Amino acid sequence: MHDKKLSAAKVKYVVIVLPLKRLISDMTCFNITKAITQ
């Protein structure tokens, strides 16, 4: 039962946290590029 809970947390991490991190890094790159071009 504990393993099931752990894997559910892992799935949630992969589905939510990783795309969020990627989005944040993309936004950061976008903001840096925008700051340079202005």
ChimeraX attribute file (.defattr): number of C-alpha atoms within 10 A of each C-alpha:
attribute: neighborCount
match mode: 1-to-1
recipient: residues
	/A:1	5
	/A:2	7
	/A:3	8
	/A:4	9
	/A:5	10
	/A:6	11
	/A:7	11
	/A:8	12
	/A:9	12
	/A:10	13
	/A:11	12
	/A:12	12
	/A:13	13
	/A:14	12
	/A:15	11
	/A:16	11
	/A:17	13
	/A:18	12
	/A:19	12
	/A:20	13
	/A:21	11
	/A:22	11
	/A:23	12
	/A:24	12
	/A:25	12
	/A:26	12
	/A:27	12
	/A:28	12
	/A:29	12
	/A:30	12
	/A:31	12
	/A:32	11
	/A:33	11
	/A:34	10
	/A:35	9
	/A:36	8
	/A:37	7
	/A:38	5
